[in-house]
Amino acid sequence: IDWKPIPVAESARLDRQIDYDGPGTAATFTKTLWCESFNPVTMTGVLPNYVGPGSVMVGGVSKAPWCLVSDTRRLNGNTISQTEVLFGSGDPYRG
């Protein structure tokens, strides 16, 4: 995801949240979790443990369906540009 640049004064908005089970549900947004690891050659990651709406079972363990691989922030004058790379499956609802 390549986010629209925002003013430096609004940098707190850069800490993104995700709704793992999509809009129209009782679940709320939660902080986006980092992958436990990611292999750029095979493009596979290890999902972090997560218990909550939208969780998936992997080997009998509850995991997040998506995780953050990288988060790059560039200062451009008085704006910040942010690019996030996520690993997972499905279509998360981002906030």
N, CA, C and O atoms as CSV, one atom per row, in Angstrom:
chain,resi,resn,atom,element,x,y,z
A,1,ILE,N,N,0.857,-1.162,0.000
A,1,ILE,CA,C,0.000,0.000,0.000
A,1,ILE,C,C,0.891,1.209,0.000
A,1,ILE,O,O,1.783,1.319,0.842
A,2,ASP,N,N,0.677,2.109,-0.913
A,2,ASP,CA,C,1.426,3.357,-0.976
A,2,ASP,C,C,0.464,4.459,-0.564
A,2,ASP,O,O,-0.391,4.873,-1.347
A,3,TRP,N,N,0.605,4.931,0.666
A,3,TRP,CA,C,-0.329,5.899,1.215
A,3,TRP,C,C,-0.063,7.309,0.690
A,3,TRP,O,O,1.076,7.654,0.377
A,4,LYS,N,N,-1.096,8.106,0.596
A,4,LYS,CA,C,-1.004,9.518,0.217
A,4,LYS,C,C,-0.156,10.255,1.256
A,4,LYS,O,O,-0.320,10.017,2.453
A,5,PRO,N,N,0.761,11.157,0.824
A,5,PRO,CA,C,1.562,11.915,1.789
A,5,PRO,C,C,0.670,12.711,2.750
A,5,PRO,O,O,-0.384,13.215,2.362
A,6,ILE,N,N,1.111,12.814,4.008
A,6,ILE,CA,C,0.378,13.595,5.000
A,6,ILE,C,C,1.323,14.608,5.641
A,6,ILE,O,O,2.539,14.419,5.614
A,7,PRO,N,N,0.779,15.683,6.218
A,7,PRO,CA,C,1.623,16.665,6.911
A,7,PRO,C,C,2.341,16.037,8.096
A,7,PRO,O,O,1.801,15.149,8.754
A,8,VAL,N,N,3.562,16.499,8.369
A,8,VAL,CA,C,4.357,15.986,9.481
A,8,VAL,C,C,3.580,16.102,10.793
A,8,VAL,O,O,3.685,15.222,11.648
A,9,ALA,N,N,2.809,17.166,10.963
A,9,ALA,CA,C,2.051,17.377,12.201
A,9,ALA,C,C,1.042,16.260,12.455
A,9,ALA,O,O,0.590,16.090,13.588
A,10,GLU,N,N,0.681,15.499,11.431
A,10,GLU,CA,C,-0.293,14.421,11.574
A,10,GLU,C,C,0.373,13.040,11.561
A,10,GLU,O,O,-0.273,12.049,11.220
A,11,SER,N,N,1.650,12.964,11.927
A,11,SER,CA,C,2.413,11.711,11.813
A,11,SER,C,C,1.847,10.581,12.669
A,11,SER,O,O,2.128,9.416,12.387
A,12,ALA,N,N,1.061,10.881,13.701
A,12,ALA,CA,C,0.463,9.808,14.519
A,12,ALA,C,C,-0.467,8.938,13.682
A,12,ALA,O,O,-0.707,7.783,14.031
A,13,ARG,N,N,-0.992,9.474,12.585
A,13,ARG,CA,C,-1.874,8.705,11.714
A,13,ARG,C,C,-1.130,7.607,10.959
A,13,ARG,O,O,-1.770,6.760,10.336
A,14,LEU,N,N,0.197,7.598,10.995
A,14,LEU,CA,C,0.971,6.599,10.253
A,14,LEU,C,C,0.918,5.217,10.894
A,14,LEU,O,O,1.204,4.222,10.227
A,15,ASP,N,N,0.564,5.137,12.155
A,15,ASP,CA,C,0.437,3.838,12.808
A,15,ASP,C,C,-0.905,3.254,12.409
A,15,ASP,O,O,-1.929,3.541,13.029
A,16,ARG,N,N,-0.890,2.436,11.373
A,16,ARG,CA,C,-2.118,1.919,10.765
A,16,ARG,C,C,-2.764,0.835,11.605
A,16,ARG,O,O,-2.114,0.146,12.391
A,17,GLN,N,N,-4.070,0.711,11.411
A,17,GLN,CA,C,-4.834,-0.340,12.051
A,17,GLN,C,C,-5.536,-1.140,10.966
A,17,GLN,O,O,-5.686,-0.678,9.835
A,18,ILE,N,N,-5.961,-2.335,11.321
A,18,ILE,CA,C,-6.593,-3.219,10.362
A,18,ILE,C,C,-7.813,-3.876,11.008
A,18,ILE,O,O,-7.816,-4.153,12.207
A,19,ASP,N,N,-8.833,-4.118,10.215
A,19,ASP,CA,C,-10.027,-4.828,10.665
A,19,ASP,C,C,-10.006,-6.169,9.933
A,19,ASP,O,O,-10.365,-6.242,8.758
A,20,TYR,N,N,-9.587,-7.223,10.623
A,20,TYR,CA,C,-9.355,-8.509,9.978
A,20,TYR,C,C,-10.606,-9.184,9.442
A,20,TYR,O,O,-10.503,-10.062,8.585
A,21,ASP,N,N,-11.787,-8.801,9.918
A,21,ASP,CA,C,-12.982,-9.459,9.401
A,21,ASP,C,C,-13.891,-8.524,8.598
A,21,ASP,O,O,-15.034,-8.877,8.308
A,22,GLY,N,N,-13.400,-7.350,8.239
A,22,GLY,CA,C,-14.105,-6.476,7.303
A,22,GLY,C,C,-15.176,-5.596,7.916
A,22,GLY,O,O,-15.511,-5.731,9.092
A,23,PRO,N,N,-15.714,-4.686,7.099
A,23,PRO,CA,C,-16.722,-3.749,7.573
A,23,PRO,C,C,-18.062,-4.439,7.845
A,23,PRO,O,O,-18.336,-5.525,7.334
A,24,GLY,N,N,-18.881,-3.782,8.656
A,24,GLY,CA,C,-20.212,-4.305,8.919
A,24,GLY,C,C,-20.266,-5.378,9.982
A,24,GLY,O,O,-21.278,-6.066,10.119
A,25,THR,N,N,-19.189,-5.532,10.740
A,25,THR,CA,C,-19.163,-6.536,11.805
A,25,THR,C,C,-18.973,-5.831,13.145
A,25,THR,O,O,-18.693,-4.633,13.191
A,26,ALA,N,N,-19.122,-6.562,14.202
A,26,ALA,CA,C,-18.995,-5.975,15.538
A,26,ALA,C,C,-17.533,-5.738,15.929
A,26,ALA,O,O,-17.257,-4.992,16.868
A,27,ALA,N,N,-16.610,-6.361,15.223
A,27,ALA,CA,C,-15.191,-6.234,15.564
A,27,ALA,C,C,-14.698,-4.819,15.287
A,27,ALA,O,O,-15.235,-4.117,14.430
A,28,THR,N,N,-13.686,-4.417,16.011
A,28,THR,CA,C,-13.102,-3.095,15.827
A,28,THR,C,C,-11.723,-3.230,15.186
A,28,THR,O,O,-11.214,-4.333,14.988
A,29,PHE,N,N,-11.142,-2.088,14.871
A,29,PHE,CA,C,-9.797,-2.084,14.314
A,29,PHE,C,C,-8.783,-2.461,15.392
A,29,PHE,O,O,-8.975,-2.176,16.574
A,30,THR,N,N,-7.709,-3.103,14.963
A,30,THR,CA,C,-6.623,-3.476,15.852
A,30,THR,C,C,-5.309,-3.077,15.182
A,30,THR,O,O,-5.247,-2.950,13.959
A,31,LYS,N,N,-4.272,-2.882,15.975
A,31,LYS,CA,C,-2.974,-2.492,15.429
A,31,LYS,C,C,-2.466,-3.565,14.460
A,31,LYS,O,O,-2.544,-4.757,14.755
A,32,THR,N,N,-1.951,-3.140,13.309
A,32,THR,CA,C,-1.381,-4.074,12.347
A,32,THR,C,C,-0.155,-4.744,12.963
A,32,THR,O,O,0.722,-4.064,13.497
A,33,LEU,N,N,-0.092,-6.071,12.891
A,33,LEU,CA,C,0.998,-6.841,13.495
A,33,LEU,C,C,2.109,-7.104,12.485
A,33,LEU,O,O,1.838,-7.304,11.301
A,34,TRP,N,N,3.349,-7.105,12.943
A,34,TRP,CA,C,4.493,-7.450,12.101
A,34,TRP,C,C,4.559,-8.961,11.906
A,34,TRP,O,O,4.208,-9.725,12.805
A,35,CYS,N,N,5.010,-9.389,10.725
A,35,CYS,CA,C,5.256,-10.815,10.476
A,35,CYS,C,C,6.383,-11.291,11.388
A,35,CYS,O,O,7.294,-10.529,11.711
A,36,GLU,N,N,6.313,-12.544,11.795
A,36,GLU,CA,C,7.402,-13.105,12.594
A,36,GLU,C,C,8.667,-13.223,11.754
A,36,GLU,O,O,9.776,-13.041,12.256
A,37,SER,N,N,8.490,-13.531,10.467
A,37,SER,CA,C,9.600,-13.551,9.515
A,37,SER,C,C,9.011,-13.473,8.111
A,37,SER,O,O,7.820,-13.712,7.910
A,38,PHE,N,N,9.861,-13.135,7.143
A,38,PHE,CA,C,9.430,-13.057,5.752
A,38,PHE,C,C,10.611,-13.405,4.859
A,38,PHE,O,O,11.718,-12.909,5.069
A,39,ASN,N,N,10.378,-14.269,3.850
A,39,ASN,CA,C,11.408,-14.656,2.901
A,39,ASN,C,C,11.114,-13.967,1.574
A,39,ASN,O,O,10.151,-14.331,0.900
A,40,PRO,N,N,11.928,-12.968,1.178
A,40,PRO,CA,C,11.660,-12.244,-0.064
A,40,PRO,C,C,11.895,-13.075,-1.328
A,40,PRO,O,O,11.415,-12.714,-2.403
A,41,VAL,N,N,12.621,-14.170,-1.209
A,41,VAL,CA,C,12.869,-15.027,-2.375
A,41,VAL,C,C,11.623,-15.854,-2.688
A,41,VAL,O,O,11.193,-15.932,-3.839
A,42,THR,N,N,11.048,-16.468,-1.655
A,42,THR,CA,C,9.862,-17.301,-1.858
A,42,THR,C,C,8.563,-16.524,-1.676
A,42,THR,O,O,7.478,-17.031,-1.960
A,43,MET,N,N,8.688,-15.277,-1.194
A,43,MET,CA,C,7.532,-14.415,-0.926
A,43,MET,C,C,6.570,-15.059,0.062
A,43,MET,O,O,5.353,-14.973,-0.097
A,44,THR,N,N,7.121,-15.701,1.077
A,44,THR,CA,C,6.301,-16.313,2.120
A,44,THR,C,C,6.694,-15.743,3.477
A,44,THR,O,O,7.852,-15.408,3.724
A,45,GLY,N,N,5.703,-15.645,4.337
A,45,GLY,CA,C,5.949,-15.118,5.666
A,45,GLY,C,C,5.369,-16.024,6.728
A,45,GLY,O,O,4.597,-16.939,6.440
A,46,VAL,N,N,5.754,-15.751,7.959
A,46,VAL,CA,C,5.210,-16.457,9.107
A,46,VAL,C,C,4.277,-15.480,9.814
A,46,VAL,O,O,4.700,-14.442,10.322
A,47,LEU,N,N,2.993,-15.843,9.833
A,47,LEU,CA,C,1.990,-14.987,10.453
A,47,LEU,C,C,2.159,-14.980,11.965
A,47,LEU,O,O,2.496,-16.006,12.555
A,48,PRO,N,N,1.925,-13.817,12.606
A,48,PRO,CA,C,2.039,-13.759,14.062
A,48,PRO,C,C,0.830,-14.381,14.746
A,48,PRO,O,O,-0.251,-14.455,14.162
A,49,ASN,N,N,1.015,-14.828,15.987
A,49,ASN,CA,C,-0.104,-15.337,16.775
A,49,ASN,C,C,-1.103,-14.206,16.987
A,49,ASN,O,O,-0.717,-13.064,17.235
A,50,TYR,N,N,-2.380,-14.530,16.889
A,50,TYR,CA,C,-3.447,-13.543,17.043
A,50,TYR,C,C,-4.735,-14.272,17.375
A,50,TYR,O,O,-5.118,-15.211,16.677
A,51,VAL,N,N,-5.400,-13.851,18.427
A,51,VAL,CA,C,-6.701,-14.413,18.797
A,51,VAL,C,C,-7.700,-13.274,18.717
A,51,VAL,O,O,-7.610,-12.299,19.463
A,52,GLY,N,N,-8.650,-13.405,17.808
A,52,GLY,CA,C,-9.647,-12.362,17.641
A,52,GLY,C,C,-10.403,-12.548,16.348
A,52,GLY,O,O,-10.200,-13.536,15.643
A,53,PRO,N,N,-11.285,-11.594,16.026
A,53,PRO,CA,C,-12.069,-11.689,14.791
A,53,PRO,C,C,-11.174,-11.811,13.566
A,53,PRO,O,O,-10.182,-11.094,13.441
A,54,GLY,N,N,-11.525,-12.717,12.668
A,54,GLY,CA,C,-10.776,-12.893,11.435
A,54,GLY,C,C,-9.567,-13.793,11.547
A,54,GLY,O,O,-8.894,-14.044,10.547
A,55,SER,N,N,-9.269,-14.293,12.753
A,55,SER,CA,C,-8.081,-15.127,12.917
A,55,SER,C,C,-8.211,-16.406,12.093
A,55,SER,O,O,-9.316,-16.855,11.789
A,56,VAL,N,N,-7.067,-16.982,11.739
A,56,VAL,CA,C,-7.023,-18.226,10.974
A,56,VAL,C,C,-6.226,-19.252,11.771
A,56,VAL,O,O,-5.308,-18.897,12.511
A,57,MET,N,N,-6.573,-20.502,11.620
A,57,MET,CA,C,-5.848,-21.565,12.320
A,57,MET,C,C,-4.747,-22.113,11.421
A,57,MET,O,O,-5.010,-22.538,10.296
A,58,VAL,N,N,-3.518,-22.100,11.919
A,58,VAL,CA,C,-2.371,-22.635,11.184
A,58,VAL,C,C,-1.665,-23.611,12.113
A,58,VAL,O,O,-1.085,-23.216,13.124
A,59,GLY,N,N,-1.720,-24.883,11.760
A,59,GLY,CA,C,-1.085,-25.902,12.600
A,59,GLY,C,C,-1.642,-25.937,14.011
A,59,GLY,O,O,-0.916,-26.227,14.962
A,60,GLY,N,N,-2.931,-25.642,14.152
A,60,GLY,CA,C,-3.561,-25.663,15.461
A,60,GLY,C,C,-3.340,-24.411,16.289
A,60,GLY,O,O,-3.720,-24.372,17.459
A,61,VAL,N,N,-2.730,-23.381,15.702
A,61,VAL,CA,C,-2.457,-22.127,16.414
A,61,VAL,C,C,-3.222,-20.996,15.725
A,61,VAL,O,O,-3.242,-20.904,14.498
A,62,SER,N,N,-3.846,-20.144,16.527
A,62,SER,CA,C,-4.605,-19.011,16.002
A,62,SER,C,C,-3.636,-17.919,15.534
A,62,SER,O,O,-2.797,-17.447,16.302
A,63,LYS,N,N,-3.769,-17.523,14.253
A,63,LYS,CA,C,-2.849,-16.551,13.645
A,63,LYS,C,C,-3.621,-15.392,13.024
A,63,LYS,O,O,-4.807,-15.517,12.716
A,64,ALA,N,N,-2.938,-14.265,12.843
A,64,ALA,CA,C,-3.499,-13.130,12.109
A,64,ALA,C,C,-3.520,-13.497,10.626
A,64,ALA,O,O,-2.588,-14.145,10.151
A,65,PRO,N,N,-4.556,-13.104,9.879
A,65,PRO,CA,C,-4.599,-13.430,8.458
A,65,PRO,C,C,-3.659,-12.564,7.613
A,65,PRO,O,O,-3.352,-12.914,6.474
A,66,TRP,N,N,-3.208,-11.450,8.160
A,66,TRP,CA,C,-2.301,-10.530,7.471
A,66,TRP,C,C,-1.248,-10.054,8.446
A,66,TRP,O,O,-1.494,-9.979,9.650
A,67,CYS,N,N,-0.064,-9.729,7.922
A,67,CYS,CA,C,0.962,-9.125,8.763
A,67,CYS,C,C,1.805,-8.162,7.932
A,67,CYS,O,O,1.849,-8.234,6.703
A,68,LEU,N,N,2.460,-7.275,8.638
A,68,LEU,CA,C,3.271,-6.235,8.020
A,68,LEU,C,C,4.679,-6.760,7.753
A,68,LEU,O,O,5.344,-7.264,8.658
A,69,VAL,N,N,5.129,-6.636,6.493
A,69,VAL,CA,C,6.472,-7.066,6.100
A,69,VAL,C,C,7.446,-5.893,6.210
A,69,VAL,O,O,8.554,-6.040,6.725
A,70,SER,N,N,7.018,-4.730,5.720
A,70,SER,CA,C,7.868,-3.539,5.811
A,70,SER,C,C,7.006,-2.292,5.877
A,70,SER,O,O,5.870,-2.272,5.404
A,71,ASP,N,N,7.567,-1.260,6.468
A,71,ASP,CA,C,6.898,0.028,6.612
A,71,ASP,C,C,7.961,1.098,6.377
A,71,ASP,O,O,8.811,1.334,7.237
A,72,THR,N,N,7.912,1.744,5.210
A,72,THR,CA,C,8.908,2.744,4.845
A,72,THR,C,C,8.275,4.124,4.905
A,72,THR,O,O,7.202,4.352,4.346
A,73,ARG,N,N,8.944,5.034,5.583
A,73,ARG,CA,C,8.457,6.409,5.715
A,73,ARG,C,C,9.541,7.363,5.234
A,73,ARG,O,O,10.694,7.282,5.658
A,74,ARG,N,N,9.146,8.281,4.329
A,74,ARG,CA,C,10.093,9.246,3.770
A,74,ARG,C,C,9.622,10.656,4.090
A,74,ARG,O,O,8.461,11.000,3.868
A,75,LEU,N,N,10.534,11.470,4.614
A,75,LEU,CA,C,10.236,12.864,4.886
A,75,LEU,C,C,10.499,13.669,3.621
A,75,LEU,O,O,11.611,13.665,3.093
A,76,ASN,N,N,9.471,14.359,3.138
A,76,ASN,CA,C,9.559,15.180,1.934
A,76,ASN,C,C,9.121,16.593,2.296
A,76,ASN,O,O,7.952,16.946,2.144
A,77,GLY,N,N,10.069,17.403,2.779
A,77,GLY,CA,C,9.697,18.749,3.208
A,77,GLY,C,C,8.812,18.665,4.441
A,77,GLY,O,O,9.241,18.166,5.482
A,78,ASN,N,N,7.570,19.154,4.332
A,78,ASN,CA,C,6.675,19.120,5.481
A,78,ASN,C,C,5.622,18.017,5.363
A,78,ASN,O,O,4.599,18.063,6.047
A,79,THR,N,N,5.868,17.019,4.492
A,79,THR,CA,C,4.970,15.869,4.387
A,79,THR,C,C,5.766,14.581,4.576
A,79,THR,O,O,6.983,14.550,4.399
A,80,ILE,N,N,5.055,13.532,4.936
A,80,ILE,CA,C,5.647,12.212,5.094
A,80,ILE,C,C,4.950,11.271,4.124
A,80,ILE,O,O,3.721,11.224,4.073
A,81,SER,N,N,5.744,10.514,3.346
A,81,SER,CA,C,5.201,9.489,2.453
A,81,SER,C,C,5.440,8.135,3.110
A,81,SER,O,O,6.525,7.877,3.632
A,82,GLN,N,N,4.430,7.273,3.084
A,82,GLN,CA,C,4.548,5.965,3.723
A,82,GLN,C,C,4.145,4.876,2.739
A,82,GLN,O,O,3.147,4.998,2.029
A,83,THR,N,N,4.945,3.800,2.708
A,83,THR,CA,C,4.624,2.623,1.907
A,83,THR,C,C,4.673,1.405,2.819
A,83,THR,O,O,5.656,1.188,3.527
A,84,GLU,N,N,3.600,0.607,2.796
A,84,GLU,CA,C,3.547,-0.609,3.596
A,84,GLU,C,C,3.464,-1.817,2.676
A,84,GLU,O,O,2.795,-1.780,1.644
A,85,VAL,N,N,4.153,-2.891,3.061
A,85,VAL,CA,C,4.061,-4.168,2.351
A,85,VAL,C,C,3.481,-5.169,3.346
A,85,VAL,O,O,3.994,-5.332,4.454
A,86,LEU,N,N,2.397,-5.841,2.929
A,86,LEU,CA,C,1.716,-6.805,3.775
A,86,LEU,C,C,1.802,-8.206,3.186
A,86,LEU,O,O,1.918,-8.369,1.971
A,87,PHE,N,N,1.745,-9.209,4.042
A,87,PHE,CA,C,1.685,-10.603,3.639
A,87,PHE,C,C,0.432,-11.208,4.239
A,87,PHE,O,O,0.117,-10.951,5.401
A,88,GLY,N,N,-0.286,-12.006,3.467
A,88,GLY,CA,C,-1.462,-12.681,3.991
A,88,GLY,C,C,-2.366,-13.148,2.872
A,88,GLY,O,O,-1.946,-13.257,1.720
A,89,SER,N,N,-3.618,-13.425,3.223
A,89,SER,CA,C,-4.572,-13.858,2.225
A,89,SER,C,C,-5.930,-13.235,2.517
A,89,SER,O,O,-6.231,-12.882,3.657
A,90,GLY,N,N,-6.737,-13.106,1.486
A,90,GLY,CA,C,-8.026,-12.452,1.630
A,90,GLY,C,C,-7.901,-10.966,1.356
A,90,GLY,O,O,-6.937,-10.528,0.729
A,91,ASP,N,N,-8.858,-10.192,1.816
A,91,ASP,CA,C,-8.885,-8.752,1.542
A,91,ASP,C,C,-9.179,-8.015,2.844
A,91,ASP,O,O,-10.345,-7.827,3.188
A,92,PRO,N,N,-8.143,-7.593,3.577
A,92,PRO,CA,C,-8.397,-6.917,4.855
A,92,PRO,C,C,-8.983,-5.535,4.632
A,92,PRO,O,O,-8.723,-4.898,3.611
A,93,TYR,N,N,-9.754,-5.087,5.564
A,93,TYR,CA,C,-10.319,-3.749,5.533
A,93,TYR,C,C,-9.395,-2.835,6.296
A,93,TYR,O,O,-9.254,-2.973,7.511
A,94,ARG,N,N,-8.757,-1.897,5.606
A,94,ARG,CA,C,-7.743,-1.036,6.198
A,94,ARG,C,C,-8.346,0.264,6.701
A,94,ARG,O,O,-9.296,0.779,6.113
A,95,GLY,N,N,-7.797,0.797,7.788
A,95,GLY,CA,C,-8.243,2.078,8.318
A,95,GLY,C,C,-7.087,3.004,8.553
A,95,GLY,O,O,-7.282,4.134,9.001
